[in-house]
């Protein structure tokens, strides 16, 4: 047999091996792609305050066909439980929790995602997660021989300037652990805990942990978020009255009377400072005394305003920051902008001493991400933190509307919704029988009834009206119309032709746009409505 013969006979074998190798590669590539292109559920602690935390799962359809429904299940360790949740149906068997889609968020097209959230008590984190019975996925494969992923990463302590995290030991051979903030390593330790120092007071940070040895590094753990202490209690003077009056204070100059904050009339229980405004960073809010207002008042500085906030609060009143307004362009449409909103508003609250926040976004909002932002903002301050909303009338016509959906999603932390019952024209009420004209008792009671009969508690509903001429383009009423509407809702008296299906003695009160316009019109609104609130049940 000649060499030529050997070579000639070898070629088909080589060709066969190459083809086989390519086929094997194709199989491996196809398998890897198929494994990657599957639905996943990823978890993050969006906030952690030591004794509890807020968590969020995001279900993503990484496949090529529509996902008709989803169900995420996981275990929580002993001593950790879930107290409330939103955007999913929750069930529990022992320490295993299952969250299934609602009627409106189960259908996910390829590439689409949806999130649900919950409040956890205790220090544990979810484990053994499944999505529709399969592993939740969403992680990355470790390098060969690298340790396992650290488990049960948790915030173990906080101070004014530090956050401590701890975790369960990884499987395999472990040289040490790296604690990451994003892609930056903040600590490298050999034990199962670390403290990150040098942080600002009342600041939230998210961390992941990875184990490493000579062979490489594990995948990163589930993120955990902690907040340093030092957040000022926003409500040292106690809760708001059972029935209260809210007014907006102008941080700008217009034809209404300009006022220093300390000159707000005593009738107002809650003062909403208008407005916090958008920056070029999505979700971020900024606030400072308007130069035009400062000039109109003969010089009014940020320091003067801070002192006035303290003065008003010393009188037993509450002061909150209103975000948005008619021209407001604050947009919270994803996780990053939600974090920007929470972080920036928290900083403003700490700087000025506000008691909470008002959402007055008249150009639309995303209920999922704004809800997450508000929960992250509220968590370090606790239950006394005030959250109000000032939707337009059209925004509260249906629970399918974004504003109404937001109110229902956060009703466990929501203080009150004072809808702007003006500049509206005619609208349907809860009876769906007639279009009631604005500026009447019928309009106020029939439209408030929509909220009262569709998920909001009476103490979460208030009537928002203009203070008088100049304050709005339509819907201006005499203060007696407001008191009659409150009587109708609370007692069933002084109603118009529309009568609510029941009474709501807990109806929270009234709001006016604005304090400045009320002062311009002789304080008739506050001096009529506030004393009347004391007569309600």
C-alpha positions in Angstrom: 0.0 0.0 0.0 1.5 3.3 -1.1 1.4 6.5 0.9 -0.8 7.9 -1.8 -3.3 5.2 -1.2 -3.2 5.8 2.6 -3.7 9.5 2.0 -6.5 8.9 -0.4 -8.2 6.6 1.9 -7.7 8.9 4.9 -9.5 11.9 3.4 -13.0 10.5 3.8 -12.3 9.7 7.5 -11.0 13.2 8.1 -14.0 14.7 6.3 -16.3 12.5 8.4 -14.6 13.6 11.7 -14.8 17.2 10.7 -18.5 16.9 9.8 -19.1 15.0 13.0 -17.3 17.7 15.0 -19.3 20.5 13.3 -22.5 18.6 13.9 -21.6 18.2 17.5 -20.8 21.9 17.8 -24.1 22.7 16.2 -25.9 20.4 18.7 -24.1 22.1 21.6 -24.8 25.6 20.2 -28.4 24.7 19.6 -28.8 23.2 23.1 -27.1 26.2 24.7 -29.4 28.6 22.8 -32.4 26.6 23.6 -31.5 26.6 27.3 -30.9 30.3 27.2 -34.1 31.0 25.3 -36.4 30.0 28.1 -38.5 32.0 30.6 -36.7 33.1 33.7 -37.6 34.7 37.0 -35.0 36.9 38.7 -35.2 38.2 42.3 -33.8 41.4 43.8 -34.3 43.0 47.3 -35.2 46.6 46.3 -34.9 47.8 49.9 -33.9 46.3 53.3 -34.3 48.0 56.7 -33.0 45.2 59.0 -36.3 43.8 60.4 -37.8 43.5 56.9 -37.4 44.2 53.2 -39.1 44.7 49.9 -38.5 42.1 47.2 -39.3 42.0 43.5 -39.3 39.1 41.0 -39.1 39.9 37.3 -40.5 37.2 34.9 -38.9 37.4 31.5 -40.0 35.4 28.5 -36.7 34.6 26.8 -38.3 32.1 24.5 -39.7 32.4 21.0 -43.3 31.7 21.7 -45.8 33.6 23.8 -46.0 32.6 27.5 -49.7 32.3 28.3 -49.4 32.2 32.1 -46.7 32.1 34.8 -46.4 30.8 38.4 -43.3 31.5 40.5 -42.7 29.5 43.7 -40.0 29.7 46.3 -39.1 28.8 49.9 -38.4 31.2 52.7 -36.3 30.2 55.7 -37.8 29.9 59.2 -38.3 33.3 60.8 -39.0 35.0 57.4 -42.4 35.5 56.0 -44.4 37.7 53.6 -46.9 40.2 54.9 -48.2 41.8 51.7 -47.7 41.6 48.0 -48.9 43.2 44.7 -49.3 42.5 41.0 -49.7 38.7 41.6 -52.0 36.2 43.3 -50.3 34.9 46.4 -50.7 31.5 48.1 -48.8 29.7 50.8 -48.1 26.2 52.0 -45.8 26.1 55.0 -42.7 28.1 54.1 -43.3 27.8 50.4 -44.9 30.7 48.6 -46.5 30.7 45.1 -47.2 33.8 43.1 -49.3 33.4 39.9 -50.3 36.0 37.3 -53.4 38.1 37.5 -55.8 38.4 34.6 -54.0 41.3 33.0 -50.3 40.4 33.3 -50.1 36.7 32.5 -49.6 36.9 28.7 -46.0 37.6 27.8 -44.8 37.9 24.3 -41.2 36.8 23.4 -38.8 39.3 25.1 -41.5 40.8 27.3 -41.2 40.9 31.1 -43.5 41.6 34.1 -42.7 42.1 37.8 -44.5 41.5 41.1 -43.4 42.5 44.5 -43.9 41.8 48.2 -42.9 42.9 51.7 -40.9 40.4 53.7 -40.3 40.3 57.5 -37.2 38.8 58.9 -33.7 38.6 57.4 -34.0 35.6 55.0 -34.2 35.5 51.2 -36.1 33.3 48.7 -34.6 30.0 47.7 -35.4 26.9 45.6 -37.2 29.1 43.1 -39.2 27.6 40.2 -41.0 29.2 37.3 -43.9 27.0 35.9 -42.2 24.1 37.6 -38.8 24.6 36.1 -35.7 26.3 37.7 -36.1 30.0 37.7 -32.7 30.4 36.0 -31.4 33.9 35.2 -27.9 33.2 36.6 -24.6 32.5 34.9 -22.6 29.2 34.8 -19.6 29.2 37.2 -16.1 28.5 35.9 -15.1 24.8 36.3 -13.9 24.1 39.8 -15.1 27.4 41.1 -17.2 27.5 44.4 -20.9 27.5 44.6 -23.0 30.7 44.8 -23.2 32.2 48.3 -26.7 31.7 49.7 -29.1 33.7 51.8 -27.3 37.0 51.3 -28.9 39.5 53.8 -28.4 42.9 55.4 -27.1 42.1 58.9 -26.7 45.6 60.3 -26.7 49.3 59.4 -25.3 52.5 61.0 -25.4 56.1 59.8 -22.3 55.4 57.6 -22.2 51.6 57.0 -24.1 48.6 55.8 -23.2 45.1 56.9 -24.0 42.0 54.9 -23.8 38.3 55.7 -24.4 35.1 53.7 -24.2 31.4 54.0 -21.0 29.6 53.1 -20.6 28.4 49.5 -20.1 24.8 48.6 -16.8 23.6 47.3 -13.3 24.9 48.0 -13.5 28.6 49.0 -10.5 31.0 49.2 -12.6 34.0 49.9 -15.6 36.2 49.0 -16.0 39.4 47.1 -18.8 41.9 47.8 -19.8 43.9 44.7 -21.7 47.1 44.3 -22.6 46.8 40.6 -19.3 45.8 39.0 -17.1 47.4 41.6 -15.6 45.2 44.4 -16.4 46.9 47.7 -14.9 44.3 50.1 -12.9 41.1 49.9 -13.1 38.8 53.0 -12.4 35.2 54.0 -15.4 34.9 56.3 -19.2 35.1 55.6 -19.8 38.7 56.4 -18.5 42.1 55.5 -19.1 45.8 56.4 -19.0 48.5 53.8 -18.2 51.8 55.5 -17.9 55.5 54.4 -21.5 55.8 53.2 -23.8 58.8 53.5 -26.6 58.9 56.0 -30.0 57.6 54.8 -28.5 56.1 51.6 -29.6 52.9 49.9 -27.0 50.6 48.3 -27.3 47.2 46.5 -24.7 44.4 46.9 -24.0 41.0 45.5 -21.5 38.4 46.8 -19.4 35.9 44.9 -17.1 33.2 46.2 -13.7 32.5 44.6 -10.7 30.1 44.6 -7.8 29.3 42.4 -10.1 28.0 39.6 -12.2 31.1 39.4 -15.2 32.9 40.8 -18.8 31.7 41.4 -21.8 33.4 39.9 -22.9 36.4 41.8 -25.6 36.0 44.5 -29.1 37.5 44.4 -28.7 41.3 45.1 -29.6 42.7 48.5 -30.3 46.3 49.2 -29.7 48.1 52.5 -30.2 51.7 53.7 -28.0 53.5 56.2 -29.6 54.8 59.3 -30.1 58.5 60.2 -33.3 59.0 58.2 -35.2 61.7 60.1 -38.5 60.6 61.4 -40.8 62.5 59.1 -43.7 62.6 61.6 -42.5 63.5 65.1 -45.7 65.3 65.8 -48.0 62.4 65.4 -50.5 61.4 62.7 -52.8 63.6 60.6 -56.3 64.3 62.0 -59.1 62.0 61.1 -60.5 64.6 58.7 -58.0 67.2 57.4 -57.5 70.0 54.9 -54.7 70.0 52.4 -53.5 73.1 50.5 -50.8 73.6 47.9 -48.2 76.3 48.4 -46.6 78.0 45.3 -42.9 77.8 44.9 -43.2 80.2 42.0 -44.7 83.6 41.3 -48.0 84.2 39.5 -51.0 86.5 39.8 -51.9 84.9 43.2 -50.5 86.3 46.4 -46.9 85.2 47.1 -46.4 83.8 50.6 -43.5 82.7 52.8 -44.2 79.2 54.0 -44.5 80.4 57.6 -47.4 82.6 56.6 -49.6 79.8 55.5 -53.0 80.2 57.4 -53.5 78.0 60.4 -56.5 76.2 58.9 -54.3 74.0 56.7 -53.3 70.6 58.3 -51.2 69.5 55.4 -49.1 71.8 53.1 -48.0 70.4 49.8 -45.0 72.4 48.4 -45.4 72.8 44.6 -43.2 71.5 43.0 -40.2 69.1 42.8 -39.1 69.0 39.2 -37.4 66.7 36.7 -33.7 66.8 35.8 -32.0 65.4 32.7 -31.5 62.1 34.6 -34.6 59.9 34.2 -36.6 59.7 37.5 -34.4 62.1 39.3 -36.1 65.0 41.2 -34.7 68.4 42.2 -36.0 71.1 44.4 -34.9 74.6 45.4 -36.6 78.0 46.1 -37.7 79.6 42.8 -35.7 82.7 42.0 -38.8 84.5 40.9 -40.6 83.8 44.2 -37.5 84.8 46.1 -37.4 88.2 44.3 -41.1 88.8 44.7 -40.7 88.2 48.5 -37.8 90.6 48.7 -35.3 87.8 49.2 -36.3 84.3 50.3 -33.5 81.7 50.5 -33.3 78.0 50.9 -32.2 78.5 54.5 -35.2 80.7 55.1 -37.5 78.1 53.7 -35.9 75.3 55.7 -36.5 77.3 58.9 -40.1 77.9 57.8 -40.7 74.2 57.3 -39.5 73.6 60.9 -41.8 76.5 62.1 -44.9 75.1 60.4 -44.2 71.6 61.7 -43.7 73.0 65.2 -47.4 74.2 65.0 -48.5 70.5 64.5 -48.8 70.8 60.7 -47.3 68.5 58.1 -45.3 69.6 55.1 -44.7 67.4 52.0 -43.1 67.8 48.6 -45.4 67.7 45.6 -43.7 66.3 42.5 -44.8 67.2 39.0 -47.6 69.6 38.3 -49.3 70.5 35.1 -45.9 71.0 33.3 -44.1 68.3 35.3 -42.1 65.8 33.3 -40.8 63.4 35.9 -40.7 60.0 34.3 -40.3 56.7 36.2 -40.5 53.9 33.6 -37.9 51.3 34.6 -35.8 50.0 37.6 -33.1 52.6 37.2 -35.4 55.6 37.1 -37.4 54.2 40.0 -34.2 54.1 42.1 -33.3 57.6 40.9 -36.7 58.9 42.0 -36.5 57.2 45.5 -32.9 58.3 46.1 -33.3 61.9 45.0 -36.6 62.5 46.8 -35.3 60.9 49.9 -32.3 63.3 49.8 -34.7 66.3 49.4 -36.9 65.1 52.3 -33.8 64.8 54.5 -32.5 68.1 53.5 -35.6 70.2 54.0 -37.4 68.1 56.7 -40.5 67.2 54.6 -43.0 64.7 56.0 -43.7 62.8 52.7 -44.4 63.2 49.0 -47.3 64.0 46.8 -47.6 62.6 43.2 -49.1 65.2 40.9 -47.9 63.9 37.5 -50.5 65.2 35.0 -48.7 63.8 31.9 -49.0 60.1 32.7 -47.2 57.6 34.9 -46.2 54.0 35.0 -48.0 52.3 37.9 -45.5 49.4 38.2 -42.3 51.4 38.4 -43.7 54.4 40.3 -45.2 52.0 42.8 -41.8 50.4 43.3 -40.2 53.8 43.6 -42.7 54.9 46.3 -42.2 51.6 48.3 -38.4 52.0 48.2 -38.8 55.7 49.3 -41.2 54.9 52.1 -39.5 51.8 53.6 -36.8 53.5 55.7 -39.2 56.1 57.2 -41.9 53.7 58.2 -45.7 53.9 58.5 -45.9 57.6 59.4 -44.5 58.6 56.0 -47.1 60.5 54.1 -47.9 59.6 50.4 -50.6 61.5 48.6 -51.8 61.7 45.0 -53.5 64.4 43.0 -54.8 62.8 39.8 -57.0 64.6 37.3 -60.7 63.5 37.3 -60.2 61.5 34.1 -57.4 59.5 35.7 -59.8 58.1 38.3 -62.7 57.1 36.1 -61.6 53.4 35.9 -59.4 51.0 37.8 -57.7 50.3 34.5 -56.3 53.8 34.4 -52.6 54.1 35.4 -53.2 56.5 38.4 -56.0 54.3 39.8 -53.9 51.2 39.3 -51.0 52.9 41.2 -53.4 53.9 44.1 -54.6 50.3 44.4 -51.1 48.9 44.1 -49.8 51.0 47.0 -52.9 51.2 49.1 -51.2 49.6 52.1 -48.8 52.6 52.3 -51.1 55.3 50.7 -52.3 58.2 52.8 -54.9 59.8 50.6 -55.9 60.5 47.0 -57.3 64.1 46.6 -58.6 64.0 43.0 -58.7 67.4 41.2 -62.5 67.6 40.7 -62.2 70.6 38.3 -61.1 71.5 34.8 -63.1 68.4 33.8 -66.3 69.1 32.0 -69.0 66.5 32.6 -68.1 62.9 33.7 -69.9 59.7 34.5 -70.3 58.8 38.2 -70.3 55.4 39.9 -73.9 54.8 38.9 -72.9 55.0 35.2 -76.3 56.5 34.6 -75.5 60.1 33.8 -72.8 62.6 32.9 -72.7 64.9 35.9 -71.6 68.5 35.3 -68.6 69.8 37.2 -69.1 72.4 39.9 -72.0 70.6 41.6 -72.6 68.3 44.6 -73.7 65.6 42.2 -70.4 65.8 40.4 -68.3 65.6 43.6 -70.2 62.8 45.2 -70.9 60.6 42.1 -67.2 60.7 41.1 -65.8 60.2 44.6 -68.1 57.2 44.8 -66.1 55.6 42.0 -63.0 55.4 44.2 -64.9 54.6 47.3 -66.6 51.6 45.7 -63.6 50.3 43.8 -60.9 49.5 46.4 -59.9 52.7 48.2 -60.8 53.1 51.9 -62.9 56.2 52.8 -59.9 57.5 54.7 -57.9 57.4 51.5 -60.4 59.6 49.5 -60.6 63.4 49.7 -62.2 66.1 47.5 -59.9 68.4 45.6 -61.3 71.8 44.5 -60.0 75.2 43.4 -59.9 77.9 46.1 -61.7 80.5 44.0 -61.5 82.8 41.0 -58.2 82.5 39.2 -57.3 79.1 40.6 -58.8 77.0 37.7 -60.4 77.3 34.3 -63.6 75.4 35.4 -65.2 73.7 38.3 -64.9 76.6 40.8 -67.5 76.2 43.5 -68.6 78.0 46.6 -67.1 76.5 49.7 -70.7 75.5 50.8 -70.8 73.1 47.8 -67.7 71.3 49.2 -69.2 71.0 52.7 -72.5 69.7 51.3 -70.7 67.1 49.3 -68.8 66.0 52.4 -72.1 65.8 54.3 -73.6 63.7 51.6 -70.7 61.2 51.6 -70.2 61.0 55.3 -73.9 61.2 56.5 -76.2 60.9 53.6 -77.4 64.5 54.1 -77.3 67.6 51.8 -77.1 65.4 48.7 -78.2 66.5 45.2 -80.2 64.2 43.0 -77.4 61.6 43.2 -77.3 59.6 46.4 -74.3 57.3 47.1 -75.1 53.6 47.7 -73.9 54.0 51.3 -72.4 56.5 53.6 -68.6 56.8 54.2 -68.1 58.4 57.7 -64.4 58.1 57.3 -64.1 60.3 54.2 -60.8 62.0 54.7 -61.5 65.6 53.9 -60.7 68.2 51.2 -57.8 69.7 49.2 -57.6 73.0 47.5 -55.5 74.5 44.7 -54.2 76.5 46.2 -53.3 78.2 49.5 -52.0 81.2 47.6 -55.3 81.6 45.6 -57.3 81.1 48.8 -55.5 83.9 50.5 -56.0 86.0 47.3 -59.7 85.4 47.7 -60.0 86.2 51.4 -59.4 82.7 52.8 -63.1 81.7 52.2 -62.3 78.1 51.3 -60.1 77.3 54.4 -62.3 79.3 56.8 -65.4 77.5 55.7 -64.2 73.9 55.0 -61.8 73.4 57.8 -64.3 74.0 60.7 -66.8 71.9 58.9 -64.4 68.9 58.9 -64.6 68.9 62.7 -68.3 68.2 62.5 -68.0 65.0 60.4 -68.4 61.7 62.1 
